[in-house]
Amino acid sequence: MMIDPAKFLRALFEAAVAAASPELCVPPYLPERPKGRTIVVGAGKAAAAMARAVEDRWAGPLSGLVVTRYGHGAHTRFIEVIEAGHPMPDAAGTRAAERIMALVQGMTEDDLVLALISGGGSALLSLPAPGVTLADKQAVNKALLRSGAPIAEINCVRKHLSAIKGGRLAIAAQPARVVSLIISDVPGDDPATVASGPTVPDATSLAEARAILAKYDIAVPPSVAAHLDKPGSETPKPGDPRFAHVESRIIATAQRSLEATASVARQAGITPILLGDAIEGEARVVAGEQARLALSQAKPCVLISGGETSVTVRGNGRGGRNAEYLLALSLALSGAAGIHAIACDTDGIDGTEDNAGALLSPDSLARAHALSLNARALLDDNDGYGFFNALGDLVVTGPTRTNVNDFRAILVLPE
């Protein structure tokens, strides 16, 4: 079969990103214009591009503010864009969250709050709960990110340490109508989990937050422990009448992006096999499972999956979960002929590095050996970035200004 594996895999990734483009996804879900004011607020890696898409299609006056990750901004005319820290929250995010809360005060029933929510908003809306400092939240956030905990557990804790997440933004906007447009980056597409659900009631509890911290043996600052012990720190729950005029609209998901890539594969004569859009677990464990699947498939085919794996950080290397997954996959495949792969984050940033992910080929281990690289030792050091950087196989796209989480594809070709 005449196919350039790397070019084909890059085309699949590009199709996944394009399917979640705010320019494509925002317009069909815009609400009707209200009698009163329209205030646009938002947070996430796609927030700036979503704001621009709103401005391009909105018939009437509007204003507002959104916060996005450094480098993920976009030009807007009426909606202010602020950039802040991610995945580690910073003071810029705190100031932006304070201003967003102030913007939605004093609204009326005739007004509309349009909330633009996407992955990354949990760190970007870093407004600590009363009595909890930003430094306290940063310490807990860092420990959770290194623990290997799935995103739903991390966000349960984040919501209970926040003055804006876990539905509190929507409560502050009463009695205005609140419509949230959500680009989902979480397995299961639960609106309460995306960006820790600033406009969605929270079904998790203080007790669950405390149990998660205990589960991963995370020591917390005294102020955090005290806050989580106070019944008054509980988040607003489903059924709360204050959410009567609040609506959430999921406008882009990993599943839709996977289906777009499957269409590209079929057009190329490659059979797509969708493994799921909500795959979680340790990146290296998922890699081992998917390697076994790839080795057992009829050829040609491509195994496509999404979701969010995790990495328990024990080493001092560089790289996000996609590089970790691919490095583990290379070891599990052990140079099997005809098998190529890509793993990238659809936001264009794998962890905290400058790459979206990387490409794997059957000769990756052999080329690494020729460079005196020990793949097993690099995996033990969580240094997937170092491995693929040395091979020249990083995928670098820059910020895509959308985010439907990780994209993985394993291409199985005739030998």
Residue pairs with C-beta under 8 A, 6 or more apart in sequence:
1 269
1 300
1 413
1 414
3 268
3 270
3 413
5 340
5 361
5 411
5 413
6 340
6 359
6 361
8 268
8 270
8 411
9 340
9 341
9 342
9 359
9 409
9 411
10 342
10 359
10 395
11 264
12 261
12 264
12 265
12 302
12 304
12 342
12 407
12 409
13 261
13 342
13 344
13 346
13 356
13 357
13 395
13 407
13 409
15 257
15 260
15 261
15 263
15 264
16 257
16 258
16 260
16 261
16 306
16 346
16 404
16 407
17 257
17 346
17 348
17 397
17 400
17 402
17 407
18 24
18 260
19 252
19 256
19 257
19 259
19 260
19 261
19 404
20 46
20 183
20 252
20 253
20 256
20 257
20 346
20 402
20 403
20 404
21 49
21 402
22 46
22 49
22 50
22 52
22 53
22 183
22 252
22 401
22 402
23 49
23 52
23 53
23 56
25 53
25 183
25 251
25 252
26 50
26 53
26 54
26 57
26 116
26 181
26 251
27 53
27 56
27 57
28 251
29 181
29 249
29 251
30 54
30 57
30 58
30 114
30 181
31 112
31 114
31 177
31 179
31 247
33 58
33 59
33 60
33 112
34 110
34 111
34 112
34 177
35 110
36 108
36 110
36 111
36 112
36 176
37 61
37 63
37 107
37 110
37 111
37 112
38 58
38 60
38 61
38 62
38 63
38 64
38 111
38 112
38 114
39 62
39 63
39 64
39 103
39 104
39 107
39 111
39 112
39 113
39 114
39 176
40 51
40 54
40 62
40 63
40 64
40 65
40 66
40 79
40 113
40 114
40 115
40 116
41 64
41 65
41 66
41 100
41 103
41 104
41 113
41 114
41 115
41 116
41 169
42 50
42 51
42 64
42 66
42 67
42 115
42 116
42 117
42 118
42 121
43 66
43 67
43 68
43 96
43 97
43 100
43 116
43 117
43 118
43 120
43 121
43 124
43 125
43 195
43 198
44 50
44 68
44 116
44 117
44 118
44 119
44 120
44 121
44 124
44 183
44 194
44 195
44 403
45 68
45 69
45 72
45 86
45 118
45 119
45 120
45 347
45 349
45 399
45 401
45 402
45 403
46 68
46 72
46 116
46 118
46 119
46 183
46 347
46 401
46 402
46 403
47 66
47 67
47 68
47 72
47 81
47 116
47 117
47 118
47 121
47 124
48 66
48 68
48 72
48 73
48 74
48 76
48 81
48 401
49 74
49 401
49 402
50 66
50 116
50 118
50 181
50 183
51 64
51 66
51 74
51 76
51 79
51 81
51 116
52 74
52 75
52 76
54 62
54 79
54 114
54 116
55 62
55 76
55 77
55 78
55 79
61 78
62 78
62 79
62 114
63 78
63 79
64 78
64 79
64 80
64 103
64 114
65 79
65 80
65 81
65 82
65 96
65 99
65 100
65 103
66 79
66 80
66 81
66 82
66 116
67 81
67 82
67 83
67 84
67 92
67 93
67 96
67 97
67 100
67 121
67 124
67 125
68 81
68 82
68 83
68 84
68 120
68 124
68 401
69 83
69 84
69 85
69 86
69 120
69 124
69 349
69 399
70 83
70 84
70 85
70 86
71 83
71 398
71 399
72 83
72 347
72 399
72 401
73 81
73 83
74 81
74 401
82 92
82 95
82 96
82 99
83 92
84 90
84 92
84 93
84 96
84 124
84 126
85 92
85 93
85 123
85 124
85 126
86 93
86 120
86 123
86 124
87 120
87 123
87 141
87 145
87 351
87 352
88 123
88 138
88 141
88 142
89 123
89 124
89 126
89 134
89 137
89 138
89 141
90 126
90 134
91 134
93 123
93 124
93 125
93 126
94 126
94 127
94 128
94 134
96 124
96 125
97 125
97 126
97 127
97 163
97 164
98 127
100 125
100 164
100 169
101 127
101 163
101 164
101 169
101 172
104 113
104 169
104 172
104 173
104 176
105 172
107 113
107 173
107 174
107 175
107 176
108 175
108 176
109 175
109 176
109 177
109 245
111 176
111 177
112 176
112 177
112 178
112 179
113 170
113 173
113 176
113 177
113 178
113 179
114 179
114 180
114 181
115 169
115 170
115 178
115 179
115 180
115 181
115 198
115 199
116 180
116 181
117 180
117 181
117 182
117 183
117 191
117 194
117 195
117 198
117 199
118 182
118 183
118 185
118 194
118 195
118 402
118 403
119 183
119 184
119 185
119 186
119 194
119 195
119 347
119 403
119 404
119 405
120 185
120 195
120 347
120 403
121 194
121 195
121 196
121 198
122 154
122 155
122 158
122 165
122 195
122 196
123 141
124 195
125 162
125 164
125 165
125 169
125 195
125 196
125 198
126 134
126 137
126 162
127 162
127 163
127 164
127 165
128 134
128 136
128 137
128 161
128 162
128 163
129 160
129 161
129 162
129 163
129 227
129 233
130 163
130 227
131 223
131 226
131 227
132 161
132 223
132 224
132 227
133 221
133 223
135 221
136 161
136 220
136 221
136 223
136 224
137 161
137 224
139 220
139 221
140 157
140 161
140 213
140 218
140 220
140 221
140 224
141 158
143 216
143 218
143 219
144 153
144 154
144 157
144 216
144 218
145 154
146 312
146 313
147 216
147 218
147 312
148 216
148 282
148 310
148 311
148 312
148 313
149 212
149 215
149 216
149 310
150 187
150 280
150 308
150 310
151 186
151 187
151 193
151 308
152 186
152 187
152 188
152 190
152 193
153 212
153 215
155 165
155 193
155 196
155 197
156 204
156 208
156 209
156 212
157 209
157 212
157 213
158 165
158 196
159 165
159 166
159 196
159 197
159 202
159 204
159 209
159 235
160 166
160 204
160 206
160 209
160 227
160 228
160 233
160 234
160 235
161 209
161 224
161 227
161 228
162 168
162 196
164 172
164 198
165 195
165 196
165 197
165 198
166 192
166 196
166 197
166 198
166 200
166 202
166 235
166 236
167 192
167 197
167 198
167 199
167 200
167 201
167 202
167 235
167 236
167 240
167 243
168 198
168 235
168 236
169 198
169 199
170 178
170 198
170 199
170 200
170 242
170 243
170 246
171 236
171 242
174 242
174 245
175 245
176 245
177 245
177 246
177 247
178 199
178 245
178 246
178 247
179 247
179 249
180 191
180 199
180 200
180 246
180 247
180 248
180 249
181 249
181 251
182 191
182 194
182 248
182 249
182 250
182 251
183 194
183 251
183 252
183 402
183 403
183 404
184 191
184 194
184 250
184 252
184 253
184 254
184 404
185 194
185 254
185 308
185 346
185 347
185 403
185 404
185 405
186 193
186 194
186 308
186 405
187 254
187 277
187 278
187 279
187 280
187 307
187 308
187 405
188 278
189 250
189 253
189 254
189 255
191 197
191 200
191 248
191 250
192 200
192 201
192 202
192 203
199 246
199 248
200 246
200 248
201 235
201 236
201 237
201 238
201 239
201 240
201 243
202 235
202 236
202 237
203 237
203 238
204 235
205 234
206 228
206 229
206 231
206 233
206 234
209 228
210 228
210 229
213 220
213 228
220 228
227 233
236 242
236 243
252 402
252 404
253 277
253 404
254 277
254 278
254 306
254 307
254 404
254 405
254 407
255 277
255 306
256 404
257 306
257 346
257 404
257 407
258 274
258 277
258 304
258 305
258 306
258 407
259 274
261 272
261 304
261 407
261 409
262 272
262 274
262 304
265 271
265 272
265 302
265 304
266 272
269 300
270 300
270 301
270 302
270 411
271 298
271 300
271 301
271 302
272 301
272 302
272 304
273 297
273 301
273 302
273 303
273 304
274 304
274 305
275 290
275 293
275 303
275 304
275 305
276 305
276 306
276 307
277 305
277 306
277 307
278 306
278 307
279 286
279 305
279 306
279 307
279 308
279 309
280 307
280 308
280 309
280 310
281 309
281 310
282 309
282 310
282 311
282 312
283 309
283 310
283 311
283 321
283 322
283 324
283 325
283 328
284 324
284 325
284 328
284 379
286 309
286 325
287 325
287 326
287 328
287 329
287 332
288 328
288 329
288 332
290 303
290 305
290 329
290 408
290 410
291 329
291 332
291 333
291 410
292 332
293 303
293 410
294 303
294 333
294 336
294 339
294 410
294 412
295 333
295 336
295 339
297 303
297 412
299 338
299 412
299 413
299 414
300 411
300 412
300 413
300 414
301 411
301 412
302 409
302 410
302 411
302 412
303 408
303 409
303 410
303 412
304 407
304 408
304 409
305 408
305 409
306 404
306 405
306 406
306 407
306 408
307 405
307 406
308 321
308 405
308 406
309 321
309 324
309 325
309 406
310 321
311 320
311 321
311 324
311 382
313 382
314 380
314 382
315 380
315 381
315 382
315 383
316 381
316 382
316 383
317 378
317 381
317 382
317 383
317 384
317 385
317 386
318 353
318 382
318 383
318 384
318 385
318 386
319 327
319 350
319 351
319 353
319 382
319 383
319 384
319 385
319 386
319 387
319 388
320 345
320 349
320 350
320 351
320 352
320 353
320 357
320 384
320 385
321 350
321 351
321 406
322 343
322 344
322 345
322 350
322 351
322 356
322 357
322 358
322 384
322 406
322 408
323 343
323 350
323 351
323 353
323 355
323 357
323 358
323 384
323 385
323 387
323 388
324 379
324 382
324 384
325 343
325 384
325 408
326 341
326 342
326 343
326 357
326 358
326 359
326 360
326 384
326 388
327 375
327 378
327 379
327 384
327 387
327 388
328 379
329 341
329 343
329 360
329 410
330 360
330 364
330 365
330 375
331 365
331 375
331 376
331 379
333 339
333 360
333 362
334 365
335 362
335 363
335 364
335 365
335 366
336 362
337 362
337 415
338 362
338 412
338 413
338 414
338 415
339 362
339 410
339 411
339 412
339 413
340 359
340 360
340 361
340 362
340 410
340 411
340 413
341 359
341 360
341 408
341 409
341 410
341 411
342 357
342 358
342 359
342 360
342 395
342 407
342 408
342 409
343 357
343 358
343 360
343 406
343 407
343 408
343 409
344 350
344 356
344 357
344 358
344 395
344 397
344 406
344 407
345 351
345 356
345 357
345 403
345 405
345 406
345 407
346 356
346 400
346 402
346 403
346 404
346 405
346 406
346 407
347 356
347 399
347 400
347 401
347 402
347 403
348 356
348 397
348 398
348 399
348 400
349 355
349 356
349 399
350 356
350 357
350 358
350 385
353 385
354 396
355 385
355 388
355 389
355 394
355 395
355 396
356 395
356 396
356 397
356 400
357 394
357 395
357 407
358 384
358 388
358 393
358 394
358 395
359 388
359 393
359 395
360 393
361 393
364 391
364 393
365 375
367 391
368 375
368 387
368 390
368 391
371 390
371 391
373 387
373 390
375 387
378 384
378 386
378 387
379 387
385 394
388 394
